[in-house]
Amino acid sequence: MVFSSVTFLYYFLPLFLVAYFATPGTRARNLVLLVFSLAFYAWGGLWNLALLCISMAGNYALALLIGSRPEGRRLGALWLAVCLNLAGLIFFKYAGFLAENINLILPDGLDIPVVHPEWPLGISFFTFHAISYLVDVYRGRAKANGRLEEIAVYITMFPQLVAGPIVRYSTIANRIRERRTTLGRASAGLRIFVIGLSWKVLIADEVAPVAAMVFDQIDTPNFATAWLGLSAYALQIYFDFGGYSNMAIGLALAMGLKFPRNFNLPYGALSVTDFWRRWHMSLSSWFRDYVYIPLGGNRNGHLHTAINLWAVFLLCGLWHGAAWTFLIWGAHHGLFLVLERTRFGRMMAAAPRVLRHAYVFAVFLSGWVWFRALTLDDAFTLFKGLAGLNGFGPVDASLMTALQPITIAVMVLGWPLAMWGLPVLKAGGVAPAVRRFLYGSVDSIVMLILFALCIMTVGAANYSPFLYFRF
């Protein structure tokens, strides 16, 4: 089940909101949230639900084990807990990939069986949620919670269960136990939800066919076709994932919870370092706090800092998928993060603003080629197209079916929106009360129009999963 589906918007969400707000008391509302979250996840298969429940119960018990030990004797229990979580993640996501690559170096006849188990939906996200909880208990930033239903709510909350943002237990524990919902929070949350739904349905899904055709169907895209497909994909992944994050954040706010912001206009960044402070911020900060800093961060000189950055971004690439393309994508970003800590970074910081923007665009757009291409050969073919080595000329004729006037308009308007956001309107000379009334009225009308457009589009469109559901 996805947020931009008829099942969710027409049935699941209204039923959940009625049940949630009709139930008094935080503990009872937690049970409502837990039941609906389990039903939401079970929609993808009962086997997935069984694995999620095993992870949930296991991490509840492991946190109690860590918390029950004296501070000096917790490390062994933490290692056990983290290794068990990573073992499940590695088996489901990377067993086949590891076996295929090990077989390349083994003598004939000693091949390891290659198994590709079906991934539980959102396994990367709920595993990282569990690890952050366990580590925070070990560090004393959070206490091991003896209420199973509260840990279950933390791990299974349906807004963030399958695609984030990654929420730290220590930042949300108090609101899981005691929170207050107000009309203002519910209104603001639903507004954010509608904005996210609009990003997904009206922008990401509109440009998605163009990206899919260029990356998956056209064998040798020429210069214009390759650049059009890459531009479409860059918009698709931002508005798709950013839209999901906004919907999750909005639903949480309506319930009285607070999820971290996940995007902050990353395409407007002036350096790759700045880009990663704005893109998938909850994942970036997770790797910083739980991998980069424990490795030593930037405390042991330039060489160790470079090694730590490379390690983090290789892991970040691998986290996204079991393929060499993802590893290269991680190494690609790690390379430029390391370079920006050298004289090159100081030169770019002093360069004109337009040159800095062009540099960041070149880095993340070339990175998206590795991220989206299904194979290394596909990536090389698209790079050839981007360089003009597959020829020049007009856009491939097969794209004309996907490249409708509305698609062109969305792509033209999408880039300024992705880089700078919506313009802030000023009404000088107007009394504050009048200004608030005018802004509130206009905002409400716009949200209703956007929601109506989304509902009509979802009702008429085919199923369109979120890109990050596969991670």
C-alpha positions in Angstrom: 0.0 0.0 0.0 1.3 3.4 -0.9 0.2 6.9 0.2 -0.7 7.8 -3.4 -3.1 5.0 -3.9 -6.9 4.7 -4.0 -6.7 2.1 -1.1 -4.8 4.5 1.1 -6.5 7.8 0.3 -10.0 6.6 0.0 -10.2 4.0 2.7 -7.2 3.5 5.0 -6.4 7.1 5.9 -10.0 8.3 6.6 -10.6 5.2 8.7 -7.4 5.6 10.6 -8.0 9.3 11.3 -11.5 8.7 12.6 -10.4 5.8 14.8 -7.3 7.7 16.1 -8.9 10.9 17.0 -12.0 9.2 18.4 -9.8 7.3 20.9 -9.0 9.1 24.1 -5.6 8.9 25.8 -2.1 8.4 24.4 -1.7 4.8 25.3 -5.0 3.8 23.6 -4.1 5.9 20.6 -0.7 4.1 20.4 -2.6 0.8 20.2 -4.7 2.2 17.3 -1.6 3.4 15.6 0.0 0.0 16.1 -2.9 -2.0 14.7 -3.2 0.2 11.6 0.6 0.2 11.1 0.6 -3.6 11.2 -2.3 -3.7 8.8 -0.5 -1.3 6.5 2.6 -3.4 6.5 0.7 -6.7 6.1 -0.8 -5.3 2.9 2.6 -6.2 1.3 2.4 -9.8 2.6 2.0 -11.7 5.8 5.5 -13.1 5.5 6.9 -9.6 5.7 4.7 -8.9 8.7 6.1 -12.0 10.5 9.7 -10.9 9.9 8.9 -7.4 11.1 7.3 -8.7 14.3 10.4 -10.9 15.0 12.6 -7.9 14.5 10.4 -5.8 16.8 10.2 -8.3 19.6 13.9 -9.2 19.3 15.1 -5.6 19.5 12.8 -5.0 22.5 14.5 -7.8 24.4 18.0 -6.9 23.2 17.6 -3.3 24.4 16.4 -4.6 27.8 19.5 -6.8 27.9 21.8 -3.9 27.1 20.1 -1.6 29.6 20.2 -4.1 32.4 24.0 -4.3 32.3 26.5 -2.0 34.1 27.9 0.7 31.8 31.3 -1.0 31.5 29.8 -4.4 30.5 27.3 -3.3 27.8 29.6 -3.5 24.7 29.3 -7.2 24.2 25.5 -7.1 24.4 25.5 -4.2 21.9 27.7 -6.1 19.5 25.4 -9.1 19.6 22.3 -6.9 19.0 23.8 -4.9 16.1 25.2 -8.1 14.5 21.9 -9.8 14.7 20.2 -6.9 13.0 22.9 -6.6 10.3 22.8 -10.4 9.7 19.1 -10.2 8.8 19.7 -7.2 6.5 22.7 -8.8 4.9 20.9 -12.1 4.3 17.9 -10.6 2.6 19.5 -7.7 0.7 23.1 -8.9 -0.1 23.3 -12.7 0.1 22.8 -13.1 -3.7 25.2 -10.2 -4.5 27.9 -11.5 -2.2 27.6 -15.1 -3.5 27.8 -14.0 -7.2 30.9 -11.9 -6.6 32.6 -14.6 -4.4 32.0 -17.2 -7.1 33.9 -15.0 -9.6 37.2 -15.7 -7.7 36.5 -19.3 -6.6 37.9 -22.3 -8.6 35.4 -24.0 -10.9 33.2 -26.5 -9.0 33.4 -24.6 -5.7 30.6 -22.2 -6.5 28.4 -21.0 -3.6 24.7 -21.3 -4.2 23.2 -18.0 -5.3 20.0 -17.2 -3.5 18.0 -14.0 -3.9 15.5 -13.9 -1.0 12.6 -11.5 -1.4 13.3 -8.4 0.6 10.9 -7.5 3.4 9.5 -4.1 2.5 11.5 -1.2 4.1 14.0 -3.5 5.8 16.8 -1.0 5.5 14.7 1.6 7.3 13.4 -0.4 10.2 16.8 -2.0 10.7 18.4 1.4 11.0 15.7 2.5 13.4 16.3 -0.5 15.6 20.1 0.0 15.6 19.8 3.6 16.6 17.6 2.6 19.5 20.0 0.0 20.7 23.0 2.3 20.4 21.2 5.1 22.2 20.4 2.8 25.0 24.1 1.7 25.2 25.2 5.3 25.2 22.7 6.3 27.9 20.9 8.7 25.6 17.7 6.7 26.0 16.4 4.2 28.6 15.5 0.7 27.5 11.7 0.8 27.4 9.8 -2.0 29.2 6.6 -1.3 27.4 6.6 -3.5 24.3 3.8 -1.6 22.6 5.8 1.7 22.7 8.8 0.1 21.0 6.4 -1.6 18.6 4.9 1.8 17.8 8.4 3.3 17.3 9.5 0.7 14.9 6.2 0.1 13.0 4.7 3.6 12.7 3.3 3.4 9.2 4.2 6.9 8.0 7.9 6.2 8.2 8.0 2.4 8.2 8.9 1.7 4.6 10.7 4.8 3.3 11.7 7.0 6.3 12.6 9.5 7.4 14.9 7.8 9.9 13.6 8.8 13.3 15.9 8.4 16.4 14.1 6.9 19.4 15.8 9.3 21.8 14.2 12.3 19.9 10.7 10.8 19.9 10.4 8.7 23.1 8.6 11.3 25.2 6.0 11.9 22.5 5.3 8.3 22.1 4.5 8.0 25.8 2.7 11.4 26.1 1.6 13.7 23.4 -1.1 16.3 22.8 -2.9 16.7 19.5 -4.4 20.0 18.6 -6.5 21.4 15.7 -3.6 23.6 14.7 -1.1 20.7 14.6 -3.6 18.5 12.7 -4.3 21.3 10.2 -0.6 22.1 9.7 0.2 18.3 9.4 -2.5 17.7 6.8 -1.2 20.8 4.8 2.3 19.3 4.7 0.8 15.9 3.7 -1.1 17.5 0.8 2.1 19.3 -0.4 4.0 16.0 -0.3 1.1 14.2 -2.1 1.2 16.9 -4.8 5.0 16.5 -5.3 4.5 12.8 -5.8 1.4 12.7 -7.9 1.5 15.9 -9.9 5.3 16.2 -10.5 7.2 12.9 -9.9 4.7 10.7 -11.5 4.3 13.1 -14.5 8.0 13.0 -15.4 8.6 9.3 -14.4 7.6 7.8 -17.9 10.2 10.0 -19.6 13.0 8.8 -17.2 11.8 5.2 -17.5 11.8 5.2 -21.3 15.3 6.7 -21.6 16.9 4.5 -18.9 15.1 1.2 -19.6 13.8 1.2 -23.2 16.0 3.2 -25.5 19.2 1.3 -26.3 21.5 4.1 -27.4 20.1 7.5 -26.4 21.5 10.4 -28.3 22.7 13.7 -26.7 19.2 15.3 -26.4 17.5 12.1 -25.3 20.1 11.3 -22.7 20.0 14.8 -21.1 16.2 14.9 -21.2 16.0 11.5 -19.4 18.5 12.4 -16.8 16.8 15.7 -16.1 13.5 13.9 -15.7 15.0 11.3 -13.3 16.6 14.0 -11.2 13.2 15.7 -10.8 11.5 12.4 -10.3 13.7 11.1 -7.4 13.6 14.5 -5.6 9.9 15.0 -5.8 9.1 11.4 -5.2 11.2 10.8 -2.2 10.8 14.4 -0.9 7.0 14.0 -1.4 6.9 10.8 0.6 9.0 12.4 3.4 6.6 15.4 3.5 3.6 13.1 3.7 5.2 11.1 6.6 6.2 14.3 8.4 2.7 15.7 7.9 0.9 12.6 9.2 3.1 12.5 12.2 2.5 16.1 13.1 -1.2 15.6 12.8 -0.9 12.8 15.4 1.2 15.0 17.7 4.5 13.4 16.8 7.5 15.2 15.3 9.7 13.6 12.5 12.9 15.2 11.4 13.0 17.2 8.2 14.5 15.1 5.4 15.1 17.6 2.5 16.1 21.3 2.4 16.3 22.3 -1.3 19.4 20.1 -2.0 19.5 21.1 -5.7 20.2 24.7 -4.6 23.4 23.6 -2.8 26.7 25.3 -3.6 29.0 22.3 -2.7 28.7 18.6 -2.5 29.2 18.9 1.3 26.2 21.3 1.4 24.2 18.9 -0.8 24.5 16.2 1.7 23.5 18.5 4.5 20.2 19.0 2.6 19.6 15.6 0.9 18.1 12.7 2.8 19.1 14.5 6.0 18.0 11.8 8.4 20.2 9.2 6.6 23.2 11.5 6.4 23.0 12.3 10.1 22.5 8.6 11.0 25.7 7.7 9.2 27.5 10.7 10.7 26.5 9.8 14.3 26.7 6.0 14.2 29.5 5.3 11.6 31.6 8.4 10.8 32.2 9.7 14.3 32.8 6.3 15.9 35.4 5.7 13.1 37.2 8.8 14.3 35.5 11.5 12.1 37.9 14.2 11.3 39.9 13.9 14.5 43.0 12.0 13.2 44.3 14.0 10.3 43.4 14.4 6.6 44.2 10.8 5.6 42.0 9.2 8.2 39.3 11.7 7.5 39.4 10.8 3.8 39.3 7.1 4.6 36.3 7.6 7.0 34.4 9.6 4.4 35.0 7.0 1.7 34.0 4.2 4.1 30.7 6.0 5.0 29.7 6.7 1.4 30.6 3.2 0.2 28.3 1.9 3.0 25.7 4.5 2.0 25.8 3.3 -1.6 25.6 -0.3 -0.4 22.7 0.5 1.9 20.7 1.7 -1.2 21.2 -1.6 -3.0 23.2 -4.7 -3.7 24.8 -3.7 -7.0 28.1 -2.3 -8.2 26.3 0.8 -9.6 25.3 1.8 -6.0 28.8 1.2 -4.7 30.2 3.4 -7.5 27.5 6.1 -6.7 28.7 6.1 -3.1 32.4 6.2 -4.1 31.5 9.0 -6.6 30.1 11.3 -3.8 32.8 10.2 -1.4 35.5 11.3 -3.8 34.1 14.9 -4.1 33.6 15.2 -0.4 37.2 14.3 0.1 38.3 16.7 -2.6 36.3 19.5 -1.0 38.6 19.2 2.1 41.6 20.0 -0.1 42.8 23.1 -2.0 40.1 22.2 -4.6 37.4 22.9 -2.0 38.9 26.3 -1.1 39.1 27.2 -4.8 35.4 26.3 -5.4 34.4 28.2 -2.3 36.0 31.3 -3.8 34.5 30.7 -7.3 31.5 32.7 -8.7 28.1 31.4 -7.5 27.0 30.2 -10.9 30.2 28.1 -11.3 29.6 26.5 -7.9 26.0 25.7 -8.9 27.3 24.2 -12.2 29.9 22.1 -10.3 27.3 20.6 -7.9 24.9 19.9 -10.7 27.6 18.0 -12.6 28.3 15.9 -9.5 24.8 14.9 -8.5 23.5 14.5 -12.1 26.4 12.2 -13.0 25.8 10.4 -9.7 22.2 9.8 -10.6 23.3 7.9 -13.7 25.0 5.3 -11.5 22.1 5.3 -9.1 19.4 4.8 -11.7 21.1 2.5 -14.3 20.3 -1.1 -13.9 23.7 -2.3 -15.0 27.2 -0.9 -15.5 26.8 -1.2 -19.3 23.6 0.8 -19.1 25.4 3.5 -17.2 28.2 3.7 -19.7 25.8 3.8 -22.6 24.0 6.8 -21.0 27.2 8.5 -20.2 28.1 8.2 -23.9 24.8 9.7 -24.8 25.4 12.6 -22.4 28.8 13.2 -24.1 27.3 13.1 -27.6 29.1 9.9 -28.5 25.8 8.3 -29.5 25.1 11.1 -31.9 23.2 14.3 -31.9 19.8 15.2 -33.4 16.2 15.6 -32.0 14.8 13.7 -29.1 14.0 10.0 -29.8 10.7 9.7 -31.5 9.5 7.0 -29.0 9.6 9.7 -26.3 6.8 11.7 -27.9 4.1 9.6 -26.3 5.5 10.4 -22.8 6.5 14.0 -23.6 3.1 15.7 -23.4 2.7 19.5 -23.0 1.9 19.1 -19.3 5.1 17.0 -18.9 7.2 19.7 -20.5 5.5 22.4 -18.2 6.2 20.3 -15.1 9.8 19.9 -16.1 10.3 23.6 -16.8 8.6 24.6 -13.5 10.0 21.8 -11.4 13.6 22.9 -11.5 13.1 26.3 -10.0 10.8 24.7 -7.4 13.5 22.1 -6.6 16.3 24.7 -6.3 14.7 27.6 -4.5 11.2 26.5 -3.4 8.1 28.6 -3.6 8.6 32.4 -3.6 7.6 34.2 -0.4 4.9 36.8 -1.0 5.1 40.1 0.9 2.2 42.3 1.7 3.7 45.5 3.0 1.4 48.1 4.6 -1.3 45.5 5.4 -2.4 45.0 9.0 -1.0 41.7 10.5 -4.5 40.4 11.2 -5.6 41.1 7.7 -2.4 39.6 6.3 -2.9 36.4 8.3 -6.5 36.1 7.1 -5.6 36.7 3.5 -2.7 34.2 3.6 -4.7 31.7 5.4 -7.6 31.9 3.0 -5.4 31.7 -0.1 -3.4 28.8 1.4 -6.6 26.9 2.3 -8.0 27.3 -1.3 -4.7 26.2 -2.9 -4.5 23.1 -0.6 -8.1 22.1 -1.5 -7.4 22.5 -5.2 -4.2 20.5 -5.0 -5.8 17.8 -3.0 -8.7 17.6 -5.4 -6.3 17.3 -8.4 -4.3 14.6 -6.6 -7.5 12.6 -5.8 -8.7 12.8 -9.4 -5.2 11.9 -10.7 -4.8 8.9 -8.3 -8.3 7.7 -9.2 -7.5 7.7 -12.9 -3.8 6.7 -12.8 -2.1 3.3 -12.7 -0.3 2.1 -9.6 2.9 4.1 -9.0 5.1 2.9 -6.1 7.6 5.2 -4.4 11.1 4.9 -5.6 12.5 4.3 -2.1 10.2 1.4 -1.3 12.8 -0.8 -2.9 15.4 0.2 -0.3 
